[in-house]
Amino acid sequence: MNTTTFAAAPVSTNAFVATSETAGKNPLSNVFRIKPAASAVEKAVSTTTSPGVQQAISMADSLVQSYSKLKVEVLDRSDRALWSLLEQVYAYGDSVERSPLKRETRQELIKAIQQRDLQSVPTNASTMAVAVRYVFSDQSRQSRNNYTIALEKAAALGVATNEFADFLAEHGGVTKVVEKVFDHEADDLANAEVLAKTLRDDKKSRTDLVGRLYTILAHSAQTTLDYNDVLNNWVPEKPAKKGKAGNKDDTVDPKYETGRFVLFMSVRNPSTGKYHVAQGNVFDRSFEDQLLGSIAERMGADTSELSELVSELEKQVGFGAAK
């Protein structure tokens, strides 16, 4: 690890204080508000199982028995026999999904799985996934995943509950259905890529805006720090370019570029109310952007609100290109 010594230069201006308060309110207090956590609506869960849920669980138990017979008693061990059972599971999952007792039935199935397998079940697991997990308890995770994917693809395509086995036969079985990209999935993938790009662009924009905002605050800060101790430099040296001797790699890589800020770790003394600086750190631009991005993600202000404030403050302070 390299070490570098910096002396903090005093920077002070009243420009920000004079212009950032409007009607006695600091606009930064609104921008730096914490994003509210998603409120979870608490729902009361009955300790007694209703007759409708009991019936649904009995149906699931009958499917478990059918699976046991398929493994032990049924002479037809062909794929078709498995597909027929999967068709019954498909019909069962569809009935639970459409039932007004869906939530209660899922809870009972998940509870039974957890007690039997001594493993947790994701709360966001689909109904088909829960049904498959309940019936095919001894199958490998990969097999259960394949069954679930095939069932969910059929549901998305609107395959009738009595035609699932034929659907598998038409497309070559479970594995082929899992591998096949249907038309609606291609559209979903395209939409997902567009959404992912939009989210990446928004995150990059917010990260940049938070960096610009801190630059404004640093330029007009009233409190300065005289720090003459050694700063830890966490920026790794860029590896030499492979190839002919003397060739220099001029490509910019944030992992090897020094960040714009210095991160001071401090501890407050409750007796004096003062902060004792334990360490100063200089990080690479990549890590710094991760930190700024995390701060941006926690901020309650939306991107347009943040952008408007940063642009206005840059104009007031008199530096930085308003973007």
C-alpha positions in Angstrom: 0.0 0.0 0.0 1.4 3.4 -1.0 1.3 6.4 1.4 1.0 10.0 0.4 1.1 13.1 2.6 -1.3 16.0 1.9 -1.9 19.2 3.8 -5.4 20.4 3.9 -5.7 23.8 2.3 -8.1 26.3 4.0 -11.1 27.0 1.7 -13.9 29.2 2.8 -16.5 31.3 1.2 -19.8 32.8 2.2 -21.3 32.3 -1.3 -23.1 29.1 -0.5 -24.5 30.2 2.8 -25.7 33.4 1.3 -27.5 31.8 -1.6 -28.5 28.4 -0.4 -31.0 29.5 2.2 -34.4 30.5 0.9 -37.0 31.7 3.4 -34.9 30.4 6.2 -34.8 26.8 4.8 -31.7 25.0 3.5 -32.6 23.1 0.3 -29.9 20.5 1.1 -32.0 19.3 4.1 -34.6 18.1 1.6 -32.1 16.5 -0.8 -30.2 14.6 1.8 -33.3 13.1 3.3 -33.3 9.3 3.7 -35.3 7.4 1.2 -38.3 5.9 3.1 -38.3 2.1 3.4 -41.0 0.2 1.6 -43.8 -0.2 4.2 -44.8 -3.8 4.7 -48.5 -4.2 5.4 -48.9 -6.5 8.4 -51.5 -9.1 7.7 -53.0 -11.2 10.4 -52.5 -15.0 9.9 -55.1 -17.3 11.3 -53.8 -20.1 13.5 -56.5 -22.4 12.3 -56.5 -23.8 8.8 -59.8 -23.2 6.9 -61.5 -26.2 5.2 -60.6 -24.8 1.8 -56.9 -24.7 2.6 -57.1 -28.1 4.2 -58.6 -29.4 0.9 -55.9 -27.8 -1.1 -53.2 -29.4 1.1 -54.9 -32.8 0.7 -54.7 -32.4 -3.1 -51.0 -31.6 -2.8 -50.6 -34.7 -0.6 -52.3 -36.8 -3.2 -49.8 -35.6 -5.8 -47.0 -36.6 -3.5 -48.5 -40.1 -3.3 -48.8 -40.2 -7.0 -45.1 -39.4 -7.3 -44.2 -42.1 -4.9 -46.2 -44.6 -6.9 -44.5 -43.4 -10.1 -41.2 -44.3 -8.5 -42.1 -47.6 -7.0 -45.2 -49.1 -8.5 -45.8 -47.7 -12.0 -44.3 -49.9 -14.7 -44.3 -47.1 -17.2 -41.1 -45.3 -16.4 -41.2 -43.3 -19.7 -41.0 -39.5 -19.9 -44.7 -39.5 -20.7 -45.5 -40.9 -17.2 -43.5 -38.1 -15.6 -45.1 -35.5 -18.0 -48.6 -36.7 -16.9 -47.7 -36.2 -13.3 -46.3 -32.8 -14.1 -49.5 -32.0 -15.8 -51.4 -32.7 -12.6 -48.9 -30.5 -10.7 -49.5 -27.8 -13.3 -53.3 -28.0 -12.8 -52.8 -27.9 -9.1 -50.5 -24.8 -9.2 -53.0 -23.1 -11.5 -55.9 -23.8 -9.1 -54.0 -22.4 -6.2 -53.0 -19.3 -8.1 -56.6 -18.6 -9.0 -57.9 -19.4 -5.5 -59.1 -16.7 -3.1 -57.2 -18.8 -0.5 -54.0 -18.5 -2.4 -52.0 -16.8 0.3 -53.1 -19.1 3.1 -52.5 -22.2 0.9 -49.0 -21.1 0.0 -48.2 -20.4 3.6 -49.3 -23.9 4.7 -47.3 -25.5 1.8 -44.2 -23.5 2.6 -44.5 -24.2 6.3 -44.8 -27.9 5.6 -41.7 -27.8 3.3 -39.6 -26.0 5.9 -40.6 -28.5 8.6 -39.9 -31.5 6.3 -36.7 -30.3 4.6 -35.4 -28.0 7.4 -34.7 -25.4 4.8 -36.2 -22.0 4.1 -38.3 -21.2 1.1 -37.9 -17.8 -0.6 -41.0 -15.7 0.1 -41.0 -14.5 -3.5 -41.1 -18.1 -4.9 -43.8 -18.6 -7.5 -46.8 -20.8 -6.7 -45.5 -23.3 -9.3 -42.1 -23.4 -7.6 -43.7 -24.1 -4.2 -45.9 -26.9 -5.7 -42.9 -28.5 -7.3 -40.8 -28.2 -4.1 -43.7 -29.8 -2.2 -44.2 -32.8 -4.5 -40.7 -33.6 -5.7 -38.9 -33.5 -2.4 -36.2 -35.9 -3.3 -35.3 -34.5 -6.7 -32.2 -32.4 -7.2 -32.4 -28.6 -7.1 -31.6 -28.5 -10.8 -34.4 -30.9 -11.7 -36.9 -29.0 -9.6 -35.8 -25.8 -11.2 -36.3 -27.3 -14.7 -39.8 -28.5 -13.8 -40.7 -25.1 -12.4 -39.4 -23.2 -15.5 -41.3 -25.6 -17.8 -44.5 -25.0 -15.8 -44.1 -21.3 -15.7 -43.4 -21.1 -19.4 -46.5 -23.1 -20.1 -48.5 -20.8 -17.9 -47.1 -17.7 -19.6 -48.1 -19.2 -23.0 -51.6 -19.9 -21.8 -51.3 -23.7 -22.1 -54.5 -25.4 -20.9 -54.1 -27.4 -17.7 -55.1 -30.6 -19.5 -52.6 -30.1 -22.4 -49.4 -29.6 -20.5 -48.1 -33.2 -21.3 -48.8 -32.6 -25.0 -47.0 -29.3 -24.7 -43.9 -31.0 -23.5 -44.2 -33.7 -26.1 -44.6 -31.1 -28.9 -41.4 -29.3 -27.8 -39.2 -32.4 -27.0 -39.6 -32.6 -23.2 -38.8 -30.6 -20.1 -35.1 -29.8 -21.0 -36.0 -28.6 -24.5 -38.8 -26.4 -23.2 -36.3 -24.9 -20.6 -33.8 -24.2 -23.4 -36.2 -22.9 -25.9 -36.8 -19.1 -26.2 -40.4 -18.5 -27.0 -41.6 -15.3 -28.8 -42.9 -13.6 -25.6 -39.7 -14.4 -23.8 -37.7 -12.7 -26.6 -39.8 -9.6 -26.1 -39.4 -9.8 -22.3 -35.6 -10.1 -22.7 -35.5 -7.1 -25.0 -37.7 -5.1 -22.5 -35.5 -6.2 -19.6 -32.4 -5.1 -21.4 -33.9 -1.7 -22.1 -35.0 -1.4 -18.5 -31.5 -2.5 -17.2 -29.8 0.1 -19.4 -32.2 2.8 -18.1 -31.4 1.9 -14.5 -27.7 1.8 -15.2 -27.8 5.2 -16.8 -29.9 6.7 -14.0 -27.5 5.3 -11.4 -24.5 6.7 -13.2 -26.3 10.1 -13.5 -27.1 10.1 -9.8 -23.6 9.1 -8.8 -22.2 12.0 -10.9 -24.7 14.5 -9.4 -23.8 13.5 -5.8 -20.1 14.0 -6.7 -20.8 17.4 -8.1 -22.9 18.3 -5.0 -20.0 17.4 -2.7 -17.7 19.4 -4.8 -19.9 22.5 -4.3 -20.1 21.9 -0.6 -16.3 21.5 -0.4 -15.8 24.7 -2.4 -18.0 26.8 -0.1 -17.5 24.9 3.3 -17.0 27.1 6.4 -15.2 24.4 8.3 -11.7 23.5 7.3 -9.4 20.7 8.5 -5.7 21.2 9.0 -4.5 17.6 8.5 -0.8 17.0 8.1 -0.7 13.3 8.9 -0.1 10.6 6.3 -3.1 9.7 4.1 -3.5 6.1 3.1 -3.4 5.8 -0.6 -5.5 2.8 -1.7 -5.1 3.4 -5.4 -3.4 0.4 -7.0 -0.6 0.8 -9.5 -1.7 0.1 -13.1 -0.1 -3.1 -14.4 2.3 -2.8 -17.2 0.8 -3.3 -20.7 1.7 -6.7 -22.2 3.4 -6.4 -25.5 6.4 -4.7 -27.0 8.7 -3.0 -24.5 8.2 0.7 -24.3 4.5 0.6 -25.2 2.5 2.6 -22.7 -1.1 1.8 -21.9 -2.9 5.2 -22.1 -6.4 3.8 -21.6 -8.3 5.2 -18.7 -9.4 2.7 -16.0 -11.2 4.0 -12.9 -9.7 1.2 -10.9 -6.3 2.9 -11.2 -7.3 6.5 -11.2 -7.2 8.6 -8.1 -10.6 9.7 -6.7 -11.7 13.3 -6.3 -12.3 13.1 -2.6 -10.5 12.2 0.6 -12.4 10.1 3.1 -11.7 10.8 6.7 -12.6 8.3 9.4 -13.3 10.2 12.7 -14.7 9.5 16.1 -16.7 12.0 18.2 -15.5 12.7 21.7 -18.7 13.0 23.8 -17.0 15.0 26.5 -15.7 17.8 24.2 -18.1 17.3 21.3 -15.1 17.4 18.9 -14.3 14.8 16.3 -10.9 13.1 16.4 -9.6 12.1 13.0 -8.4 8.5 13.1 -7.4 8.2 9.5 -7.5 9.8 6.1 -8.0 7.7 2.9 -7.6 8.2 -0.8 -9.4 5.7 -2.9 -9.5 4.9 -6.6 -12.2 6.4 -8.7 -14.0 3.1 -9.1 -14.4 2.5 -5.4 -15.3 6.2 -4.9 -18.1 6.0 -7.4 -19.4 2.9 -5.6 -19.5 4.9 -2.4 -21.2 7.9 -4.1 -23.6 5.6 -5.8 -24.6 4.0 -2.5 -25.2 7.5 -1.0 -27.3 8.4 -4.1 -29.3 5.2 -3.7 -30.2 6.1 -0.1 -31.3 9.6 -1.0 -35.0 10.3 -1.2 -34.7 13.0 -3.8 -35.5 11.8 -7.3 -32.9 12.4 -10.1 -34.7 15.4 -11.6 -34.9 17.1 -8.2 -31.2 16.4 -7.5 -30.2 17.6 -11.0 -32.1 20.8 -10.7 -30.6 21.7 -7.3 -27.0 20.8 -8.3 -27.2 22.9 -11.5 -28.7 25.9 -9.6 -26.0 25.7 -6.9 -23.2 25.5 -9.5 -24.5 28.6 -11.1 -24.8 30.4 -7.8 -21.3 29.5 -6.7 -19.9 30.3 -10.2 -18.2 27.2 -11.3 -18.9 23.8 -12.9 -20.8 23.2 -16.1 -24.5 22.9 -15.4 -25.5 19.7 -17.1 
